[in-house]
Amino acid sequence: MLTELRRVLRTTDLAEFSTITDDVALLNFVGESVATARYWQDPDEEDRALCHPDFITELQPVADAIAAAPASAWWPSDLALGDQVYADWREDGAPPPGLSGAQVILREWRRTAVNSMGMWWSPPIWAPALDQAARMQIPRPMLAQTTRRLRKLGAVGLLLHEDTDGTANALCRPVRARESLRTFEIKSTKDWIELVEHYPLDVTLSREGSWSAATGLERRWIVPDWCRVAEDYEAVHLTVSGYLSISGRSLLLGADTATLVAGWDPDQTYWLADVLELTGEPTPWEAGDPPKDWRVVADDES
């Protein structure tokens, strides 16, 4: 595999990567990696190979060229407050997403994160106990999650979506928040570790089965206590650069403790307080052929 990689790189003009201006085209490469992220099982042969120092050395020039491209200039940037979009993956006719109840969701998330088993995500995506809502055929209570819109894409989350089920349609709903927000930005390992160490929550019981298998480490696993984070911040944003730097990497906190960023999409913001409101009309988008080619659904098709 390494020999083949070297052969390909010898015949590739890396300078072309550093001149890419189409931000959506460049995100398609990132999307391939995001779509295959798995934090609940052992790494496969390709995962193990790409972690080898020789592969990292060979691929570093590629990463440097991509980082120099105009199309990736926004990847380290803060939350784009004026361009946030809620990607609504539910079927047509479903009611608009609820953008309230954050405190209730966070409290239930914390209870299940400490006492339940089989959870593998780091952010407060939802609490399994609240899945009763789905069985009652009402919208599942979830924290609001948004990404920015791009010039040719309704929401970054359409392309960069972990653990996707292959849904080919989504409504992009623009949202707005009050401007006096306290936002925590995750751009690096340092930022995530700072968050974990300031608001630690031991989730070993719920995470050790999946994260120990994915990383090969037997440790106590710590994530941020999102209930406490919500006392100081209304939003937490993971930049694209931050995702590429730390997602899936086991980060050691001490001799017997570690943490992991898992299940958090690039450029995704989790809203820890009820500060969002829907604004404007939703726009239907659908995946084309190949599936990564998203496009607006024409009026006569919607």
Secondary structure, DSSP 8 states (H G I E B T S, - for coil): -HHHHHHHHHT--GGGGGG---HHHHHHHHHHHHHT--SSS---HHHHHHTSHHHHHHHHHHHHHHHTSGGGTTTT----GGGEEEEE-S-TT--------HHHHHHHHHHHHHH-SS---SS----GGGGHHHHTTS------EEEE-BTTBS-HHHHS-TT-----EEEEEEEEE-SS--EEEE-SHHHHHHHHHHSEEE-HHHHHHHHHHHH----EEEEE-HHHHTTT-SEEEE-HHHHHHHBT--EE-SSSEEE-B-S--TT-EEE-SS-EEE-S--EEEEE-SSTT-EEE--TTT-
